[in-house]
Amino acid sequence: MNLTKRIYKQAALILLPLAVLSAFIEKYINLEKLPLSIIIGGVLGLVNLRGLARSVENLVGTDRLTAKVVIFSILRLAMLAVILVILIAFRLVSIMGLLIGFTVVFFVIMKEGLRESKEL
């Protein structure tokens, strides 16, 4: 199975139960919109991973860095920043939930990266 597909699948298997669990404990820890924020943070992390994977695929086979890859990377990060600022400014999400979602995706990426490196 493709590395990114494994990461998507494992992240979903962690994020969805985590969001459901946080829905039950949300009223006790006084964090509004925590489940939605966890899902949004995870989805944004996975979308960012997809953009990064495409950039790396475009670099493979070329001898030098192309302007297209650099511009796409800058635009991808700028869009991510704009989305995060809008979500946080209008208080549509919880910052803690976003961090949890991003962190779950980060750890899944690290785990799968270590697994791949051991297979080499």
MOFEN-V919123 format. One record per run of one state. SS is the DSSP state (a for helix, b for strand, c for the rest). FROM is the first residue (numbers start at 1). LEN is the number of residues. If there is no record, write none. Layout:
# MOFEN-V919123
SS;FROM;LEN + SS;FROM;LEN
This chain:
# MOFEN-V919123
c;1;2 + a;3;27 + c;30;4 + a;34;26 + c;60;7 + a;67;23 + c;90;5 + a;95;25 + c;120;1
